[in-house]
Amino acid sequence: MWFEILPSGLIVGMCIAIPQFAAPYLNKAIFGNPYRRNLTEFWDRHQFTRDCRVSGAPWILKGIEAIPDGE
């Protein structure tokens, strides 16, 4: 019958869904921050280095108010 496919469908679905929900917790445990940035584009790499320079850590996001004024 059609309902015999449900257990195998649930197993496959859970194998796909568990890594998506576990990724922030694993990143927090391993890297110390709950997310990882996509650094494939130039603008994303630029913002990553800006956050490292301004706040001292790439996972501490600060806005324009954190940039010191010029002399």
mmCIF file of the N, C-alpha and C atoms, coordinates in Angstrom:
data_MODEL
# 
_entry.id   MODEL 
# 
loop_
_atom_site.group_PDB 
_atom_site.id 
_atom_site.type_symbol 
_atom_site.label_atom_id 
_atom_site.label_alt_id 
_atom_site.label_comp_id 
_atom_site.label_asym_id 
_atom_site.label_entity_id 
_atom_site.label_seq_id 
_atom_site.pdbx_PDB_ins_code 
_atom_site.Cartn_x 
_atom_site.Cartn_y 
_atom_site.Cartn_z 
_atom_site.occupancy 
_atom_site.B_iso_or_equiv 
_atom_site.pdbx_formal_charge 
_atom_site.auth_seq_id 
_atom_site.auth_comp_id 
_atom_site.auth_asym_id 
_atom_site.auth_atom_id 
_atom_site.pdbx_PDB_model_num 
ATOM 1   N N  . MET A 1 1  ? 0.830  -1.184 0.000  1.00 0.00 ? 1  MET A N  1 
ATOM 2   C CA . MET A 1 1  ? 0.000  0.000  0.000  1.00 0.00 ? 1  MET A CA 1 
ATOM 3   C C  . MET A 1 1  ? 0.879  1.254  0.000  1.00 0.00 ? 1  MET A C  1 
ATOM 4   N N  . TRP A 1 2  ? 0.231  2.383  -0.157 1.00 0.00 ? 2  TRP A N  1 
ATOM 5   C CA . TRP A 1 2  ? 0.960  3.635  -0.264 1.00 0.00 ? 2  TRP A CA 1 
ATOM 6   C C  . TRP A 1 2  ? 1.603  4.058  1.054  1.00 0.00 ? 2  TRP A C  1 
ATOM 7   N N  . PHE A 1 3  ? 1.027  3.666  2.183  1.00 0.00 ? 3  PHE A N  1 
ATOM 8   C CA . PHE A 1 3  ? 1.547  4.109  3.475  1.00 0.00 ? 3  PHE A CA 1 
ATOM 9   C C  . PHE A 1 3  ? 2.808  3.369  3.891  1.00 0.00 ? 3  PHE A C  1 
ATOM 10  N N  . GLU A 1 4  ? 3.195  2.349  3.154  1.00 0.00 ? 4  GLU A N  1 
ATOM 11  C CA . GLU A 1 4  ? 4.438  1.648  3.458  1.00 0.00 ? 4  GLU A CA 1 
ATOM 12  C C  . GLU A 1 4  ? 5.672  2.495  3.131  1.00 0.00 ? 4  GLU A C  1 
ATOM 13  N N  . ILE A 1 5  ? 5.496  3.547  2.364  1.00 0.00 ? 5  ILE A N  1 
ATOM 14  C CA . ILE A 1 5  ? 6.609  4.416  2.019  1.00 0.00 ? 5  ILE A CA 1 
ATOM 15  C C  . ILE A 1 5  ? 6.874  5.455  3.110  1.00 0.00 ? 5  ILE A C  1 
ATOM 16  N N  . LEU A 1 6  ? 5.955  5.653  4.028  1.00 0.00 ? 6  LEU A N  1 
ATOM 17  C CA . LEU A 1 6  ? 6.090  6.682  5.051  1.00 0.00 ? 6  LEU A CA 1 
ATOM 18  C C  . LEU A 1 6  ? 7.315  6.510  5.952  1.00 0.00 ? 6  LEU A C  1 
ATOM 19  N N  . PRO A 1 7  ? 7.606  5.335  6.493  1.00 0.00 ? 7  PRO A N  1 
ATOM 20  C CA . PRO A 1 7  ? 8.797  5.229  7.350  1.00 0.00 ? 7  PRO A CA 1 
ATOM 21  C C  . PRO A 1 7  ? 10.094 5.567  6.627  1.00 0.00 ? 7  PRO A C  1 
ATOM 22  N N  . SER A 1 8  ? 10.267 5.070  5.423  1.00 0.00 ? 8  SER A N  1 
ATOM 23  C CA . SER A 1 8  ? 11.496 5.374  4.692  1.00 0.00 ? 8  SER A CA 1 
ATOM 24  C C  . SER A 1 8  ? 11.525 6.845  4.276  1.00 0.00 ? 8  SER A C  1 
ATOM 25  N N  . GLY A 1 9  ? 10.372 7.418  3.965  1.00 0.00 ? 9  GLY A N  1 
ATOM 26  C CA . GLY A 1 9  ? 10.327 8.846  3.634  1.00 0.00 ? 9  GLY A CA 1 
ATOM 27  C C  . GLY A 1 9  ? 10.673 9.714  4.829  1.00 0.00 ? 9  GLY A C  1 
ATOM 28  N N  . LEU A 1 10 ? 10.223 9.325  6.013  1.00 0.00 ? 10 LEU A N  1 
ATOM 29  C CA . LEU A 1 10 ? 10.566 10.066 7.222  1.00 0.00 ? 10 LEU A CA 1 
ATOM 30  C C  . LEU A 1 10 ? 12.054 9.961  7.545  1.00 0.00 ? 10 LEU A C  1 
ATOM 31  N N  . ILE A 1 11 ? 12.623 8.804  7.344  1.00 0.00 ? 11 ILE A N  1 
ATOM 32  C CA . ILE A 1 11 ? 14.059 8.622  7.595  1.00 0.00 ? 11 ILE A CA 1 
ATOM 33  C C  . ILE A 1 11 ? 14.877 9.500  6.656  1.00 0.00 ? 11 ILE A C  1 
ATOM 34  N N  . VAL A 1 12 ? 14.524 9.500  5.378  1.00 0.00 ? 12 VAL A N  1 
ATOM 35  C CA . VAL A 1 12 ? 15.250 10.329 4.410  1.00 0.00 ? 12 VAL A CA 1 
ATOM 36  C C  . VAL A 1 12 ? 15.039 11.803 4.728  1.00 0.00 ? 12 VAL A C  1 
ATOM 37  N N  . GLY A 1 13 ? 13.821 12.188 5.079  1.00 0.00 ? 13 GLY A N  1 
ATOM 38  C CA . GLY A 1 13 ? 13.531 13.576 5.416  1.00 0.00 ? 13 GLY A CA 1 
ATOM 39  C C  . GLY A 1 13 ? 14.301 14.047 6.639  1.00 0.00 ? 13 GLY A C  1 
ATOM 40  N N  . MET A 1 14 ? 14.416 13.206 7.641  1.00 0.00 ? 14 MET A N  1 
ATOM 41  C CA . MET A 1 14 ? 15.168 13.577 8.839  1.00 0.00 ? 14 MET A CA 1 
ATOM 42  C C  . MET A 1 14 ? 16.667 13.669 8.550  1.00 0.00 ? 14 MET A C  1 
ATOM 43  N N  . CYS A 1 15 ? 17.174 12.798 7.677  1.00 0.00 ? 15 CYS A N  1 
ATOM 44  C CA . CYS A 1 15 ? 18.593 12.875 7.310  1.00 0.00 ? 15 CYS A CA 1 
ATOM 45  C C  . CYS A 1 15 ? 18.901 14.176 6.573  1.00 0.00 ? 15 CYS A C  1 
ATOM 46  N N  . ILE A 1 16 ? 17.928 14.727 5.885  1.00 0.00 ? 16 ILE A N  1 
ATOM 47  C CA . ILE A 1 16 ? 18.120 15.998 5.195  1.00 0.00 ? 16 ILE A CA 1 
ATOM 48  C C  . ILE A 1 16 ? 17.916 17.172 6.145  1.00 0.00 ? 16 ILE A C  1 
ATOM 49  N N  . ALA A 1 17 ? 16.974 17.075 7.078  1.00 0.00 ? 17 ALA A N  1 
ATOM 50  C CA . ALA A 1 17 ? 16.616 18.203 7.932  1.00 0.00 ? 17 ALA A CA 1 
ATOM 51  C C  . ALA A 1 17 ? 17.537 18.383 9.144  1.00 0.00 ? 17 ALA A C  1 
ATOM 52  N N  . ILE A 1 18 ? 18.036 17.321 9.710  1.00 0.00 ? 18 ILE A N  1 
ATOM 53  C CA . ILE A 1 18 ? 18.841 17.410 10.935 1.00 0.00 ? 18 ILE A CA 1 
ATOM 54  C C  . ILE A 1 18 ? 20.096 18.271 10.757 1.00 0.00 ? 18 ILE A C  1 
ATOM 55  N N  . PRO A 1 19 ? 20.870 18.133 9.680  1.00 0.00 ? 19 PRO A N  1 
ATOM 56  C CA . PRO A 1 19 ? 22.048 19.004 9.547  1.00 0.00 ? 19 PRO A CA 1 
ATOM 57  C C  . PRO A 1 19 ? 21.701 20.490 9.459  1.00 0.00 ? 19 PRO A C  1 
ATOM 58  N N  . GLN A 1 20 ? 20.556 20.817 8.859  1.00 0.00 ? 20 GLN A N  1 
ATOM 59  C CA . GLN A 1 20 ? 20.168 22.222 8.754  1.00 0.00 ? 20 GLN A CA 1 
ATOM 60  C C  . GLN A 1 20 ? 19.867 22.828 10.118 1.00 0.00 ? 20 GLN A C  1 
ATOM 61  N N  . PHE A 1 21 ? 19.240 22.068 10.985 1.00 0.00 ? 21 PHE A N  1 
ATOM 62  C CA . PHE A 1 21 ? 18.906 22.571 12.317 1.00 0.00 ? 21 PHE A CA 1 
ATOM 63  C C  . PHE A 1 21 ? 20.084 22.466 13.284 1.00 0.00 ? 21 PHE A C  1 
ATOM 64  N N  . ALA A 1 22 ? 20.998 21.562 13.029 1.00 0.00 ? 22 ALA A N  1 
ATOM 65  C CA . ALA A 1 22 ? 22.136 21.372 13.935 1.00 0.00 ? 22 ALA A CA 1 
ATOM 66  C C  . ALA A 1 22 ? 23.312 22.289 13.606 1.00 0.00 ? 22 ALA A C  1 
ATOM 67  N N  . ALA A 1 23 ? 23.347 22.874 12.417 1.00 0.00 ? 23 ALA A N  1 
ATOM 68  C CA . ALA A 1 23 ? 24.497 23.677 11.995 1.00 0.00 ? 23 ALA A CA 1 
ATOM 69  C C  . ALA A 1 23 ? 24.793 24.851 12.922 1.00 0.00 ? 23 ALA A C  1 
ATOM 70  N N  . PRO A 1 24 ? 23.808 25.659 13.343 1.00 0.00 ? 24 PRO A N  1 
ATOM 71  C CA . PRO A 1 24 ? 24.165 26.775 14.246 1.00 0.00 ? 24 PRO A CA 1 
ATOM 72  C C  . PRO A 1 24 ? 24.753 26.307 15.574 1.00 0.00 ? 24 PRO A C  1 
ATOM 73  N N  . TYR A 1 25 ? 24.246 25.226 16.112 1.00 0.00 ? 25 TYR A N  1 
ATOM 74  C CA . TYR A 1 25 ? 24.750 24.727 17.395 1.00 0.00 ? 25 TYR A CA 1 
ATOM 75  C C  . TYR A 1 25 ? 26.154 24.145 17.248 1.00 0.00 ? 25 TYR A C  1 
ATOM 76  N N  . LEU A 1 26 ? 26.400 23.441 16.145 1.00 0.00 ? 26 LEU A N  1 
ATOM 77  C CA . LEU A 1 26 ? 27.741 22.910 15.908 1.00 0.00 ? 26 LEU A CA 1 
ATOM 78  C C  . LEU A 1 26 ? 28.742 24.042 15.666 1.00 0.00 ? 26 LEU A C  1 
ATOM 79  N N  . ASN A 1 27 ? 28.340 25.065 14.909 1.00 0.00 ? 27 ASN A N  1 
ATOM 80  C CA . ASN A 1 27 ? 29.229 26.201 14.688 1.00 0.00 ? 27 ASN A CA 1 
ATOM 81  C C  . ASN A 1 27 ? 29.526 26.922 15.993 1.00 0.00 ? 27 ASN A C  1 
ATOM 82  N N  . LYS A 1 28 ? 28.534 27.041 16.863 1.00 0.00 ? 28 LYS A N  1 
ATOM 83  C CA . LYS A 1 28 ? 28.757 27.688 18.165 1.00 0.00 ? 28 LYS A CA 1 
ATOM 84  C C  . LYS A 1 28 ? 29.733 26.869 19.007 1.00 0.00 ? 28 LYS A C  1 
ATOM 85  N N  . ALA A 1 29 ? 29.601 25.559 18.966 1.00 0.00 ? 29 ALA A N  1 
ATOM 86  C CA . ALA A 1 29 ? 30.468 24.707 19.769 1.00 0.00 ? 29 ALA A CA 1 
ATOM 87  C C  . ALA A 1 29 ? 31.895 24.657 19.217 1.00 0.00 ? 29 ALA A C  1 
ATOM 88  N N  . ILE A 1 30 ? 32.049 24.660 17.903 1.00 0.00 ? 30 ILE A N  1 
ATOM 89  C CA . ILE A 1 30 ? 33.371 24.493 17.307 1.00 0.00 ? 30 ILE A CA 1 
ATOM 90  C C  . ILE A 1 30 ? 34.072 25.829 17.095 1.00 0.00 ? 30 ILE A C  1 
ATOM 91  N N  . PHE A 1 31 ? 33.373 26.796 16.497 1.00 0.00 ? 31 PHE A N  1 
ATOM 92  C CA . PHE A 1 31 ? 34.006 28.051 16.106 1.00 0.00 ? 31 PHE A CA 1 
ATOM 93  C C  . PHE A 1 31 ? 33.749 29.194 17.071 1.00 0.00 ? 31 PHE A C  1 
ATOM 94  N N  . GLY A 1 32 ? 32.775 29.045 17.960 1.00 0.00 ? 32 GLY A N  1 
ATOM 95  C CA . GLY A 1 32 ? 32.482 30.097 18.913 1.00 0.00 ? 32 GLY A CA 1 
ATOM 96  C C  . GLY A 1 32 ? 31.455 31.101 18.437 1.00 0.00 ? 32 GLY A C  1 
ATOM 97  N N  . ASN A 1 33 ? 30.955 30.954 17.245 1.00 0.00 ? 33 ASN A N  1 
ATOM 98  C CA . ASN A 1 33 ? 29.897 31.821 16.748 1.00 0.00 ? 33 ASN A CA 1 
ATOM 99  C C  . ASN A 1 33 ? 28.804 30.963 16.113 1.00 0.00 ? 33 ASN A C  1 
ATOM 100 N N  . PRO A 1 34 ? 27.545 31.382 16.205 1.00 0.00 ? 34 PRO A N  1 
ATOM 101 C CA . PRO A 1 34 ? 26.456 30.512 15.761 1.00 0.00 ? 34 PRO A CA 1 
ATOM 102 C C  . PRO A 1 34 ? 26.207 30.500 14.262 1.00 0.00 ? 34 PRO A C  1 
ATOM 103 N N  . TYR A 1 35 ? 26.953 31.237 13.484 1.00 0.00 ? 35 TYR A N  1 
ATOM 104 C CA . TYR A 1 35 ? 26.738 31.223 12.048 1.00 0.00 ? 35 TYR A CA 1 
ATOM 105 C C  . TYR A 1 35 ? 28.070 31.333 11.332 1.00 0.00 ? 35 TYR A C  1 
ATOM 106 N N  . ARG A 1 36 ? 28.060 31.001 10.078 1.00 0.00 ? 36 ARG A N  1 
ATOM 107 C CA . ARG A 1 36 ? 29.245 31.164 9.246  1.00 0.00 ? 36 ARG A CA 1 
ATOM 108 C C  . ARG A 1 36 ? 28.834 31.950 8.023  1.00 0.00 ? 36 ARG A C  1 
ATOM 109 N N  . ARG A 1 37 ? 29.683 32.822 7.596  1.00 0.00 ? 37 ARG A N  1 
ATOM 110 C CA . ARG A 1 37 ? 29.364 33.662 6.457  1.00 0.00 ? 37 ARG A CA 1 
ATOM 111 C C  . ARG A 1 37 ? 29.795 32.997 5.161  1.00 0.00 ? 37 ARG A C  1 
ATOM 112 N N  . ASN A 1 38 ? 29.104 33.386 4.109  1.00 0.00 ? 38 ASN A N  1 
ATOM 113 C CA . ASN A 1 38 ? 29.465 32.952 2.771  1.00 0.00 ? 38 ASN A CA 1 
ATOM 114 C C  . ASN A 1 38 ? 30.461 33.966 2.221  1.00 0.00 ? 38 ASN A C  1 
ATOM 115 N N  . LEU A 1 39 ? 31.687 33.554 2.010  1.00 0.00 ? 39 LEU A N  1 
ATOM 116 C CA . LEU A 1 39 ? 32.740 34.478 1.586  1.00 0.00 ? 39 LEU A CA 1 
ATOM 117 C C  . LEU A 1 39 ? 33.144 34.251 0.134  1.00 0.00 ? 39 LEU A C  1 
ATOM 118 N N  . THR A 1 40 ? 32.198 33.871 -0.714 1.00 0.00 ? 40 THR A N  1 
ATOM 119 C CA . THR A 1 40 ? 32.524 33.634 -2.114 1.00 0.00 ? 40 THR A CA 1 
ATOM 120 C C  . THR A 1 40 ? 32.515 34.911 -2.942 1.00 0.00 ? 40 THR A C  1 
ATOM 121 N N  . GLU A 1 41 ? 31.788 35.921 -2.508 1.00 0.00 ? 41 GLU A N  1 
ATOM 122 C CA . GLU A 1 41 ? 31.719 37.182 -3.245 1.00 0.00 ? 41 GLU A CA 1 
ATOM 123 C C  . GLU A 1 41 ? 32.684 38.206 -2.631 1.00 0.00 ? 41 GLU A C  1 
ATOM 124 N N  . PHE A 1 42 ? 33.137 39.143 -3.459 1.00 0.00 ? 42 PHE A N  1 
ATOM 125 C CA . PHE A 1 42 ? 34.075 40.158 -2.991 1.00 0.00 ? 42 PHE A CA 1 
ATOM 126 C C  . PHE A 1 42 ? 33.462 41.019 -1.895 1.00 0.00 ? 42 PHE A C  1 
ATOM 127 N N  . TRP A 1 43 ? 32.209 41.438 -2.064 1.00 0.00 ? 43 TRP A N  1 
ATOM 128 C CA . TRP A 1 43 ? 31.580 42.330 -1.092 1.00 0.00 ? 43 TRP A CA 1 
ATOM 129 C C  . TRP A 1 43 ? 31.447 41.648 0.270  1.00 0.00 ? 43 TRP A C  1 
ATOM 130 N N  . ASP A 1 44 ? 31.145 40.379 0.284  1.00 0.00 ? 44 ASP A N  1 
ATOM 131 C CA . ASP A 1 44 ? 31.034 39.650 1.547  1.00 0.00 ? 44 ASP A CA 1 
ATOM 132 C C  . ASP A 1 44 ? 32.386 39.561 2.248  1.00 0.00 ? 44 ASP A C  1 
ATOM 133 N N  . ARG A 1 45 ? 33.457 39.318 1.488  1.00 0.00 ? 45 ARG A N  1 
ATOM 134 C CA . ARG A 1 45 ? 34.796 39.293 2.079  1.00 0.00 ? 45 ARG A CA 1 
ATOM 135 C C  . ARG A 1 45 ? 35.185 40.669 2.602  1.00 0.00 ? 45 ARG A C  1 
ATOM 136 N N  . HIS A 1 46 ? 34.797 41.710 1.884  1.00 0.00 ? 46 HIS A N  1 
ATOM 137 C CA . HIS A 1 46 ? 35.073 43.074 2.319  1.00 0.00 ? 46 HIS A CA 1 
ATOM 138 C C  . HIS A 1 46 ? 34.369 43.375 3.642  1.00 0.00 ? 46 HIS A C  1 
ATOM 139 N N  . GLN A 1 47 ? 33.110 42.984 3.774  1.00 0.00 ? 47 GLN A N  1 
ATOM 140 C CA . GLN A 1 47 ? 32.376 43.217 5.010  1.00 0.00 ? 47 GLN A CA 1 
ATOM 141 C C  . GLN A 1 47 ? 32.952 42.373 6.158  1.00 0.00 ? 47 GLN A C  1 
ATOM 142 N N  . PHE A 1 48 ? 33.404 41.184 5.858  1.00 0.00 ? 48 PHE A N  1 
ATOM 143 C CA . PHE A 1 48 ? 34.020 40.320 6.869  1.00 0.00 ? 48 PHE A CA 1 
ATOM 144 C C  . PHE A 1 48 ? 35.279 40.973 7.442  1.00 0.00 ? 48 PHE A C  1 
ATOM 145 N N  . THR A 1 49 ? 36.145 41.470 6.564  1.00 0.00 ? 49 THR A N  1 
ATOM 146 C CA . THR A 1 49 ? 37.368 42.109 7.049  1.00 0.00 ? 49 THR A CA 1 
ATOM 147 C C  . THR A 1 49 ? 37.049 43.419 7.754  1.00 0.00 ? 49 THR A C  1 
ATOM 148 N N  . ARG A 1 50 ? 36.011 44.128 7.322  1.00 0.00 ? 50 ARG A N  1 
ATOM 149 C CA . ARG A 1 50 ? 35.599 45.353 8.008  1.00 0.00 ? 50 ARG A CA 1 
ATOM 150 C C  . ARG A 1 50 ? 35.166 45.044 9.430  1.00 0.00 ? 50 ARG A C  1 
ATOM 151 N N  . ASP A 1 51 ? 34.372 44.001 9.609  1.00 0.00 ? 51 ASP A N  1 
ATOM 152 C CA . ASP A 1 51 ? 33.932 43.629 10.954 1.00 0.00 ? 51 ASP A CA 1 
ATOM 153 C C  . ASP A 1 51 ? 35.106 43.195 11.820 1.00 0.00 ? 51 ASP A C  1 
ATOM 154 N N  . CYS A 1 52 ? 36.088 42.522 11.239 1.00 0.00 ? 52 CYS A N  1 
ATOM 155 C CA . CYS A 1 52 ? 37.288 42.143 12.000 1.00 0.00 ? 52 CYS A CA 1 
ATOM 156 C C  . CYS A 1 52 ? 38.049 43.383 12.444 1.00 0.00 ? 52 CYS A C  1 
ATOM 157 N N  . ARG A 1 53 ? 38.138 44.371 11.575 1.00 0.00 ? 53 ARG A N  1 
ATOM 158 C CA . ARG A 1 53 ? 38.890 45.574 11.875 1.00 0.00 ? 53 ARG A CA 1 
ATOM 159 C C  . ARG A 1 53 ? 38.161 46.465 12.882 1.00 0.00 ? 53 ARG A C  1 
ATOM 160 N N  . VAL A 1 54 ? 36.856 46.630 12.719 1.00 0.00 ? 54 VAL A N  1 
ATOM 161 C CA . VAL A 1 54 ? 36.101 47.561 13.558 1.00 0.00 ? 54 VAL A CA 1 
ATOM 162 C C  . VAL A 1 54 ? 35.845 46.995 14.950 1.00 0.00 ? 54 VAL A C  1 
ATOM 163 N N  . SER A 1 55 ? 35.357 45.753 15.012 1.00 0.00 ? 55 SER A N  1 
ATOM 164 C CA . SER A 1 55 ? 34.949 45.210 16.309 1.00 0.00 ? 55 SER A CA 1 
ATOM 165 C C  . SER A 1 55 ? 35.968 44.249 16.907 1.00 0.00 ? 55 SER A C  1 
ATOM 166 N N  . GLY A 1 56 ? 36.947 43.835 16.132 1.00 0.00 ? 56 GLY A N  1 
ATOM 167 C CA . GLY A 1 56 ? 37.950 42.920 16.644 1.00 0.00 ? 56 GLY A CA 1 
ATOM 168 C C  . GLY A 1 56 ? 37.594 41.456 16.457 1.00 0.00 ? 56 GLY A C  1 
ATOM 169 N N  . ALA A 1 57 ? 36.359 41.166 16.085 1.00 0.00 ? 57 ALA A N  1 
ATOM 170 C CA . ALA A 1 57 ? 35.930 39.796 15.850 1.00 0.00 ? 57 ALA A CA 1 
ATOM 171 C C  . ALA A 1 57 ? 34.883 39.810 14.740 1.00 0.00 ? 57 ALA A C  1 
ATOM 172 N N  . PRO A 1 58 ? 34.935 38.870 13.809 1.00 0.00 ? 58 PRO A N  1 
ATOM 173 C CA . PRO A 1 58 ? 34.001 38.918 12.677 1.00 0.00 ? 58 PRO A CA 1 
ATOM 174 C C  . PRO A 1 58 ? 32.562 38.599 13.049 1.00 0.00 ? 58 PRO A C  1 
ATOM 175 N N  . TRP A 1 59 ? 32.325 37.979 14.180 1.00 0.00 ? 59 TRP A N  1 
ATOM 176 C CA . TRP A 1 59 ? 30.951 37.620 14.528 1.00 0.00 ? 59 TRP A CA 1 
ATOM 177 C C  . TRP A 1 59 ? 30.274 38.671 15.405 1.00 0.00 ? 59 TRP A C  1 
ATOM 178 N N  . ILE A 1 60 ? 30.998 39.724 15.775 1.00 0.00 ? 60 ILE A N  1 
ATOM 179 C CA . ILE A 1 60 ? 30.395 40.842 16.504 1.00 0.00 ? 60 ILE A CA 1 
ATOM 180 C C  . ILE A 1 60 ? 30.085 41.923 15.475 1.00 0.00 ? 60 ILE A C  1 
ATOM 181 N N  . LEU A 1 61 ? 28.823 42.017 15.085 1.00 0.00 ? 61 LEU A N  1 
ATOM 182 C CA . LEU A 1 61 ? 28.435 42.960 14.059 1.00 0.00 ? 61 LEU A CA 1 
ATOM 183 C C  . LEU A 1 61 ? 28.151 44.321 14.683 1.00 0.00 ? 61 LEU A C  1 
ATOM 184 N N  . LYS A 1 62 ? 28.783 45.340 14.139 1.00 0.00 ? 62 LYS A N  1 
ATOM 185 C CA . LYS A 1 62 ? 28.561 46.705 14.607 1.00 0.00 ? 62 LYS A CA 1 
ATOM 186 C C  . LYS A 1 62 ? 28.288 47.576 13.398 1.00 0.00 ? 62 LYS A C  1 
ATOM 187 N N  . GLY A 1 63 ? 27.527 48.597 13.609 1.00 0.00 ? 63 GLY A N  1 
ATOM 188 C CA . GLY A 1 63 ? 27.153 49.475 12.532 1.00 0.00 ? 63 GLY A CA 1 
ATOM 189 C C  . GLY A 1 63 ? 28.126 50.614 12.348 1.00 0.00 ? 63 GLY A C  1 
ATOM 190 N N  . ILE A 1 64 ? 27.659 51.643 11.661 1.00 0.00 ? 64 ILE A N  1 
ATOM 191 C CA . ILE A 1 64 ? 28.507 52.786 11.352 1.00 0.00 ? 64 ILE A CA 1 
ATOM 192 C C  . ILE A 1 64 ? 28.881 53.581 12.588 1.00 0.00 ? 64 ILE A C  1 
ATOM 193 N N  . GLU A 1 65 ? 28.104 53.432 13.662 1.00 0.00 ? 65 GLU A N  1 
ATOM 194 C CA . GLU A 1 65 ? 28.428 54.168 14.881 1.00 0.00 ? 65 GLU A CA 1 
ATOM 195 C C  . GLU A 1 65 ? 29.712 53.655 15.538 1.00 0.00 ? 65 GLU A C  1 
ATOM 196 N N  . ALA A 1 66 ? 30.176 52.481 15.182 1.00 0.00 ? 66 ALA A N  1 
ATOM 197 C CA . ALA A 1 66 ? 31.390 51.921 15.773 1.00 0.00 ? 66 ALA A CA 1 
ATOM 198 C C  . ALA A 1 66 ? 32.657 52.416 15.085 1.00 0.00 ? 66 ALA A C  1 
ATOM 199 N N  . ILE A 1 67 ? 32.520 53.031 13.908 1.00 0.00 ? 67 ILE A N  1 
ATOM 200 C CA . ILE A 1 67 ? 33.681 53.517 13.187 1.00 0.00 ? 67 ILE A CA 1 
ATOM 201 C C  . ILE A 1 67 ? 34.098 54.864 13.786 1.00 0.00 ? 67 ILE A C  1 
ATOM 202 N N  . PRO A 1 68 ? 35.341 55.011 14.209 1.00 0.00 ? 68 PRO A N  1 
ATOM 203 C CA . PRO A 1 68 ? 35.762 56.272 14.827 1.00 0.00 ? 68 PRO A CA 1 
ATOM 204 C C  . PRO A 1 68 ? 35.789 57.401 13.802 1.00 0.00 ? 68 PRO A C  1 
ATOM 205 N N  . ASP A 1 69 ? 35.517 58.616 14.254 1.00 0.00 ? 69 ASP A N  1 
ATOM 206 C CA . ASP A 1 69 ? 35.549 59.784 13.401 1.00 0.00 ? 69 ASP A CA 1 
ATOM 207 C C  . ASP A 1 69 ? 36.986 60.147 13.066 1.00 0.00 ? 69 ASP A C  1 
ATOM 208 N N  . GLY A 1 70 ? 37.137 60.837 11.941 1.00 0.00 ? 70 GLY A N  1 
ATOM 209 C CA . GLY A 1 70 ? 38.471 61.300 11.551 1.00 0.00 ? 70 GLY A CA 1 
ATOM 210 C C  . GLY A 1 70 ? 38.907 62.482 12.408 1.00 0.00 ? 70 GLY A C  1 
ATOM 211 N N  . GLU A 1 71 ? 40.120 62.900 12.204 1.00 0.00 ? 71 GLU A N  1 
ATOM 212 C CA . GLU A 1 71 ? 40.648 64.001 13.012 1.00 0.00 ? 71 GLU A CA 1 
ATOM 213 C C  . GLU A 1 71 ? 40.166 65.343 12.516 1.00 0.00 ? 71 GLU A C  1 
# 
